[in-house]
Amino acid sequence: MASGRHKPFLPFEIIINILKRLPIKSIVRFQCVCKDWKNLFKTQSFIAEQVRHSAHENPLLLIHAYDYECRRSSLRLFNHKMETVEVLRTPSIFSRGWRIIGSSNGLLCVQLDADEDRFPISLCLWNPVSNELREVPEPLYDYTHTCAVGFGFSRVVNDYKIVGFYNKNLLRKDAGNHNRSDWLDCGQVYSLRTGSWKELEMKHIHTRLFTDATSVDGTIFWFGGTFSYETLVAFDIATELFTLTPMHALSLNVGVRDLVLLYMLGNKLAMCEGFVSAEELSKPYSFHIWVIEECAGESGKSYNCTEKHRIAPTSKFLIPLCIWRNEIVCQYEKNEAEEEVDQRNFLFLFNLTTKDWKKFPCFSAAYDHCDIFNYERSLASVCNTLVD
């Protein structure tokens, strides 16, 4: 027992080390303990520590199942046992149809009115834990079509940013020139810190994008192609500069490549290629997974690939959705006969270490699509005043 003249004391570093290990709901309650703790929980350093610990000790999978035609959706968090740990309630403005663009440090970038084919698109940032929501202002220019949007965070500038790719010929003011084009040659970036958009310097970049965006360690990536070659498109959130790295044929003589997806494997960027047999295109996929790492190129930053895993053709038709911990999460595409017997939707998890498959019923047959993200609960704020 301490005497009345001496209060018990713990170094602040130990207090932080204890607090970051608590469940996020406890941290929310502890904001009322004292002003110092409330301010601590808003700092980016604490958020980063808490997210890092949560991702390692309690990794969560966020599944957004939806049916655009019927305008219904479900948002759930799953634990490592694929058990539902929470059904998330969504804000009322999500009722018109929505999809998740990306997830970073517990914040979600959400496209609203996703079923309306509306342009310019309407975006918001949302933290499901605090239920904070911030609507993003409309972009600088009124485009009739948006080809790609990415979202991520940079520790270097302590800022969350949204980047949008467009084709400059699709300005709404250019009447009579509204043919949809997937070739991208201009862009804009939104900064949460400034709360505004600005035009990006694209120089001679002219590319198409074949994948959704993936954010890894301060860079947003897409897989795309120019007239001459396939390319990895990288946007550095801190410098707001683009890098295009040619990606020459990786997997040869293994069949017809049917898909390319980008994921995060550990703390690195990974690319998954899916192949079908050249003779029988209806055969199930085989997968190749490459890790992509930054290296020094002739003109600055560049990237190279190292093959890490090959997964032989499976007996079922599986579509990879993401990499979670050390497992590939795949959605099972059922045929009509199987649909009549069991209408549940299933996920299959392939363990990259043990090479074992696991099967889980994950969402109701009422939904026909799903998007999946690695997720960490946090108190990251959508306010534009970020505490360093």
C-alpha positions in Angstrom: 0.0 0.0 0.0 1.3 3.4 -0.8 1.3 6.0 1.9 -1.1 9.0 1.8 1.7 11.2 0.7 2.8 9.0 -2.3 0.5 8.1 -5.1 1.1 4.8 -7.0 3.0 5.6 -10.2 3.4 3.8 -13.5 5.6 5.2 -16.3 3.5 6.5 -19.2 5.0 4.0 -21.6 3.7 1.1 -19.5 0.3 2.7 -19.3 0.2 3.0 -23.1 1.4 -0.6 -23.4 -1.5 -1.8 -21.2 -4.2 0.4 -22.8 -3.4 -0.7 -26.4 -4.1 -4.3 -25.4 -7.6 -3.6 -24.2 -10.7 -4.3 -26.3 -11.7 -1.3 -28.4 -15.0 -1.0 -26.5 -13.1 -0.7 -23.2 -10.9 2.0 -24.7 -14.0 3.9 -25.8 -15.3 3.8 -22.2 -11.9 4.8 -20.8 -12.1 8.1 -22.6 -14.1 9.3 -19.6 -11.3 8.5 -17.1 -9.3 11.6 -17.6 -8.5 14.3 -20.2 -5.0 12.9 -20.7 -6.4 9.5 -21.7 -9.0 11.0 -24.0 -6.3 13.0 -25.8 -4.0 10.0 -25.9 -6.6 7.8 -27.7 -6.8 10.5 -30.5 -3.1 10.5 -31.3 -2.0 8.8 -34.4 0.9 7.1 -32.5 -1.5 5.4 -30.1 -3.9 4.5 -32.9 -1.1 2.9 -34.9 0.1 0.9 -31.8 -3.4 -0.2 -31.0 -4.2 -1.2 -34.6 -0.9 -3.1 -34.9 -1.6 -5.0 -31.7 -5.2 -5.7 -32.7 -4.2 -7.0 -36.2 -1.6 -9.4 -34.6 -3.6 -10.7 -31.7 -7.2 -10.4 -32.9 -7.4 -10.3 -36.7 -10.8 -9.6 -38.0 -12.4 -10.2 -41.4 -15.0 -7.6 -42.6 -17.6 -9.1 -45.0 -20.0 -6.8 -46.8 -22.7 -9.0 -48.5 -25.1 -7.3 -50.7 -27.8 -7.6 -53.4 -28.0 -4.4 -55.5 -31.2 -5.3 -57.2 -33.1 -5.7 -54.0 -31.1 -3.0 -52.2 -30.2 -5.0 -49.1 -26.9 -5.6 -47.5 -25.2 -7.1 -44.4 -22.0 -6.0 -42.7 -20.3 -8.4 -40.3 -17.1 -8.9 -38.5 -15.6 -12.4 -38.2 -12.9 -13.7 -35.9 -10.1 -16.2 -36.7 -12.6 -19.1 -36.2 -14.9 -17.6 -38.8 -17.5 -16.8 -36.1 -19.6 -13.7 -36.3 -18.3 -11.4 -33.5 -20.4 -8.3 -34.5 -23.1 -7.3 -36.9 -22.4 -3.7 -37.7 -25.2 -1.1 -38.0 -24.8 1.3 -40.9 -25.8 5.0 -41.1 -29.1 5.9 -42.6 -27.5 7.5 -45.7 -26.3 4.0 -46.7 -29.8 2.9 -47.4 -29.6 3.8 -51.1 -27.0 1.2 -52.0 -23.3 1.4 -51.1 -20.0 -0.3 -51.5 -16.7 -0.2 -49.6 -13.8 1.3 -51.6 -11.1 0.5 -49.0 -10.2 0.1 -45.3 -7.3 1.7 -43.4 -6.7 1.8 -39.6 -10.4 1.1 -38.9 -11.7 3.8 -41.3 -13.8 2.8 -44.3 -14.0 4.7 -47.5 -17.6 4.2 -48.8 -19.2 4.9 -52.1 -22.8 5.9 -51.7 -25.5 5.4 -54.3 -23.4 2.6 -55.7 -26.4 1.1 -57.5 -27.4 4.3 -59.2 -24.5 4.6 -61.7 -24.3 8.2 -60.5 -21.5 10.5 -61.4 -19.6 12.2 -60.0 -19.7 9.5 -57.3 -20.6 10.3 -53.7 -18.0 9.3 -51.1 -17.8 9.3 -47.3 -15.4 8.2 -44.6 -16.8 6.1 -41.7 -15.5 4.6 -38.5 -18.0 1.8 -37.5 -16.6 1.7 -33.9 -17.2 5.4 -33.1 -19.9 5.7 -35.8 -18.3 8.9 -36.9 -19.1 9.7 -40.5 -17.8 12.4 -42.8 -19.2 13.1 -46.2 -16.5 13.9 -48.8 -17.1 17.0 -50.9 -17.7 16.5 -54.7 -14.5 16.4 -56.8 -13.1 19.5 -58.5 -14.5 18.5 -61.9 -17.8 16.9 -62.9 -17.0 13.7 -64.7 -19.5 11.4 -66.3 -17.6 8.3 -65.4 -15.1 7.4 -62.7 -12.8 4.5 -63.5 -10.9 4.0 -60.3 -10.8 5.2 -56.7 -8.3 4.2 -54.0 -8.0 5.0 -50.3 -5.1 4.8 -47.8 -3.0 6.3 -45.0 0.5 7.6 -44.9 2.4 7.8 -41.6 4.9 10.1 -43.3 2.3 12.9 -43.6 -0.1 11.6 -41.0 -3.0 11.8 -43.4 -5.7 9.7 -45.0 -6.2 10.3 -48.8 -8.6 9.3 -51.5 -7.3 9.3 -55.1 -9.6 9.2 -58.1 -8.6 8.3 -61.7 -10.5 9.7 -64.7 -10.4 10.1 -68.4 -10.1 13.8 -69.3 -12.5 13.4 -72.3 -15.3 12.5 -69.9 -15.9 16.0 -68.4 -19.7 16.5 -68.3 -19.2 20.0 -69.9 -17.8 18.4 -73.0 -21.2 17.6 -74.6 -21.2 14.9 -77.2 -18.0 13.3 -76.1 -19.3 10.9 -73.4 -18.2 7.6 -74.7 -17.0 5.5 -71.8 -13.3 4.9 -71.7 -11.2 2.9 -69.4 -8.0 4.7 -70.4 -7.0 7.0 -67.5 -4.9 10.1 -67.9 -5.9 12.5 -65.1 -6.6 12.4 -61.4 -7.6 14.2 -58.2 -6.7 13.5 -54.6 -8.7 14.3 -51.5 -6.9 14.9 -48.2 -8.7 14.4 -44.9 -6.2 16.8 -43.2 -7.1 19.7 -45.5 -10.7 18.5 -46.2 -10.4 19.3 -49.9 -9.6 17.9 -53.4 -6.7 19.0 -55.7 -5.7 18.1 -59.2 -2.8 15.7 -59.6 0.1 16.1 -62.0 -0.1 13.0 -64.2 2.6 13.9 -66.7 2.6 11.2 -69.4 0.7 8.6 -67.6 -1.9 6.9 -69.8 -3.1 3.5 -68.5 -6.0 1.2 -67.9 -6.6 -0.4 -64.5 -7.6 -4.1 -64.2 -7.9 -4.4 -60.4 -9.4 -2.6 -57.4 -7.0 -0.6 -55.3 -4.9 -2.0 -52.5 -3.1 0.2 -49.9 0.1 -1.0 -48.3 2.4 1.0 -46.1 1.6 4.5 -47.5 1.2 3.5 -51.2 -2.0 2.7 -53.1 -1.5 0.1 -55.9 -3.4 -1.1 -59.0 -2.5 -3.6 -61.6 -3.0 -2.2 -65.1 -1.7 -1.9 -68.6 -0.5 0.5 -71.3 -0.6 -0.1 -75.0 2.6 -2.0 -74.8 2.8 -3.9 -71.5 1.1 -4.7 -68.2 2.1 -2.5 -65.3 2.0 -2.0 -61.6 0.6 1.5 -60.9 1.7 2.9 -57.5 0.5 6.2 -55.9 2.7 7.4 -53.1 0.2 9.1 -50.6 2.9 11.3 -49.0 4.5 12.7 -52.2 1.4 12.3 -54.4 3.5 10.9 -57.2 2.8 8.0 -59.5 5.1 5.2 -60.5 4.5 2.8 -63.4 6.5 -0.4 -63.2 6.3 -2.8 -66.3 5.2 -6.3 -65.2 6.3 -8.7 -67.9 4.8 -12.2 -68.1 5.3 -13.9 -64.8 3.7 -17.3 -65.0 4.3 -19.0 -68.3 2.8 -22.2 -69.9 0.4 -22.8 -67.0 -2.9 -22.2 -68.8 -5.0 -19.2 -69.5 -4.8 -16.4 -66.9 -8.4 -15.5 -65.9 -7.8 -13.0 -63.2 -5.3 -10.8 -61.4 -5.9 -9.5 -57.8 -3.7 -7.4 -55.5 -3.7 -8.1 -51.7 -1.6 -7.5 -48.6 0.4 -10.5 -47.4 1.8 -9.7 -44.0 3.0 -6.1 -44.5 3.9 -6.5 -48.1 2.0 -6.2 -51.4 1.0 -9.5 -53.0 -0.4 -10.4 -56.4 -2.6 -13.5 -57.1 -2.9 -14.9 -60.6 -5.8 -17.3 -61.3 -5.5 -19.7 -64.2 -7.7 -22.1 -66.1 -6.8 -24.9 -68.4 -6.1 -23.9 -72.0 -8.0 -27.0 -73.2 -11.0 -26.8 -70.8 -11.8 -23.2 -69.8 -14.5 -24.5 -67.4 -11.9 -26.2 -65.2 -11.3 -24.9 -61.7 -8.6 -22.4 -60.9 -5.0 -22.9 -60.0 -3.3 -19.9 -58.2 0.1 -18.3 -58.2 1.0 -15.8 -55.5 3.8 -13.3 -55.9 5.2 -10.9 -53.3 6.0 -7.5 -54.7 8.7 -5.4 -53.1 10.1 -2.0 -53.6 13.6 -1.7 -55.2 15.8 1.0 -56.8 15.1 1.5 -60.5 16.9 3.3 -63.2 14.6 6.3 -62.8 13.9 6.1 -59.1 11.4 3.9 -57.2 10.5 0.5 -58.8 9.2 -2.9 -57.8 10.1 -6.5 -58.4 8.2 -9.8 -57.9 9.1 -13.1 -56.2 6.9 -16.1 -56.5 5.9 -17.4 -53.1 3.1 -20.0 -53.5 1.6 -22.2 -56.2 -1.8 -23.8 -55.5 -2.8 -26.7 -57.6 -6.2 -26.8 -59.4 -9.0 -27.6 -56.9 -12.0 -29.8 -57.3 -14.3 -26.8 -56.9 -14.5 -23.5 -58.7 -13.1 -21.0 -56.2 -12.6 -17.2 -56.7 -9.9 -15.7 -54.4 -11.2 -12.6 -52.6 -8.4 -11.6 -50.2 -5.5 -12.8 -48.1 -6.3 -12.9 -44.4 -3.5 -13.7 -41.9 -1.9 -16.7 -43.6 -4.9 -17.9 -45.6 -6.5 -17.1 -48.9 -10.2 -16.4 -48.6 -12.1 -17.7 -51.7 -15.8 -17.6 -52.6 -17.3 -20.8 -54.0 -19.1 -20.5 -57.3 -21.9 -23.1 -57.1 -23.6 -24.7 -60.2 -27.4 -24.8 -60.6 -27.7 -28.3 -59.2 -25.8 -27.3 -56.0 -27.9 -24.1 -55.7 -31.1 -26.1 -55.6 -29.7 -28.4 -52.8 -28.2 -25.7 -50.6 -28.7 -22.0 -51.1 -26.2 -20.9 -48.5 -23.1 -19.0 -49.7 -19.8 -20.5 -48.7 -16.2 -19.3 -48.2 -13.2 -21.5 -48.5 -10.0 -20.7 -46.6 -6.7 -22.1 -47.9 -3.8 -22.2 -45.4 -0.6 -21.2 -47.1 1.5 -23.1 -44.5 -0.5 -26.4 -44.1 -2.0 -26.4 -47.6 -5.4 -27.3 -46.0 -8.8 -26.1 -47.1 -11.6 -25.2 -44.7 -15.2 -24.5 -45.6 -17.5 -22.0 -43.9 -21.1 -20.9 -44.5 -20.7 -17.1 -44.3 -23.7 -15.2 -45.5 -27.3 -15.8 -46.5 -28.5 -16.7 -49.9 -30.4 -13.4 -49.8 -27.2 -11.8 -51.0 -25.5 -12.5 -54.3 -22.2 -10.6 -53.9 -19.7 -9.9 -51.2 -16.6 -7.8 -50.6 -14.1 -8.8 -48.0 -11.4 -6.8 -46.2 -8.9 -7.3 -43.4 -10.1 -5.0 -40.6 -8.8 -3.6 -37.3 -11.1 -1.8 -34.8 -9.7 1.6 -33.9 -10.7 5.1 -32.7 -9.2 6.8 -35.8 -11.2 9.9 -36.4 -12.8 11.1 -39.7 -12.3 14.7 -38.5 -9.7 16.6 -40.5 -7.8 17.7 -37.3 -5.5 14.7 -36.9 -3.4 14.7 -33.7 0.3 13.9 -34.2 
